[in-house]
Amino acid sequence: MERKPTGRRARIIAPPQDLKRRAISATKGLNFDLSPQELAKIETAVHKSKDRFVKQVAEKLKAIRTTHHDAAANPGLRTAYFEMLRDESLAIKGLAGTFGFHTVTAIASSLNDFVLSRTEAGERQLLVIRLHIDMLYVLLGRAQQPMGGMRAETEGELLASFKILTAKYA
Amino acid sequence: MPAKIDLAQVRFLLVDPNPMSLELTWDVLMMMGARAVRKTNTTDRAIEAMRSQPVDIAIIEWNTQPMNGLQFIEHIRTSPTSPNRLLPVLLMTARSEQQYVVQARDRGITEFLAKPFNVESFHKRLVSIIAFPRPFIDADTYFGPDRRRREDARYGGPERRLTAAQP
């Protein structure tokens, strides 16, 4: 809904204080700046969900691989496939880093950028997409090892290679 | 004694189409001490939920349906049928590039959190919303929390607002 200027001056409304009154306490709750103990306790919620995340994403990637195979064989299916990739890559990008899988987030982000406004793809573009999916699969398979079992330099080289690849076949 | 923040007193509404993301945010909030956290996966259900019971903070994803996160915020801020135009809204999204942040700010979000998030940043946004609520600006082309987070001492132009901000 577009709002049109009428020339009236802006009015300032004081913020409601009710929530502040209810939720700020001298004795109960968390510190404004979390203590290391509070942080560690809250992070157990994240650690508990980690295995579930790996399992669910692995299942999604399996389904994406099947759809990729179908879309490669039938160009009529590609629009729906790209839509699926946009949603799933954004979801993986948004979650993986919270669980410490920063390389997974980076590869999912690269895939999301690559398909963001894509409406068609040739064999090379499909191959680039396939490489992203396979890489995500490999990284998740090694999820229990720090950085997917990769040295920092290897991780940097890998991400740089994907950058070159996606730019070349955009 | 330094103040604390008691999330057991806050009623949350989570709106996210991704079940995994929804569960994770819910788990983290519960671990932070929240007790009243409702979850929905569509904006239609979110609006129904807000009408049925009061909400203190809405936490929403950008990629929602049938309204996207921005449309949802615009509905909250400007629709005559909005359940609460002053509702604090935290937008959490993997669309973290600056253009998206600016768009969200100009629609009236209270806070923005890029995903993947970490627990500390999430907590800081909640502290900001609850402990340091900002005044609202009702202008011709904008309704939402004050986008000026600090006074610019170098500004020498005319005051375009009707009244000065409350301390």
Interface residues (C-beta under 8 A of the other chain):
Chain A: M1 R3 K4 P5 T6 G7 R8 R9 A10 R11 I12 I13 A14 P15 P16 Q17 L19 K20 R22 A23 I24 S25 A26 T27 K28 G29 L30 N31 F32 L34 L39 K41 I42 E43 T44 A45 V46 K48 S49 R52 F53 Q56 D87 L90 A91 K93 G94 L95 A96 G97 T98 F99 T105 S109 N112
Chain B: M1 P2 A3 K4 I5 D6 L7 A8 Q9 V10 N18 M20 S21 E23 L24 D27 V28 M30 M31 M32 G33 D56 I57 N63 E74 T78 S79 L86 P88 T93 A94 R95 K115 P116 F117 N118 V119 E120 H123 V127 I129 I130 A131 P133 R134 P135 F136 I137 D138 A139 D140 T141 Y142 F143 P145 D146 R160 R161 L162 T163 A164 A165 Q166
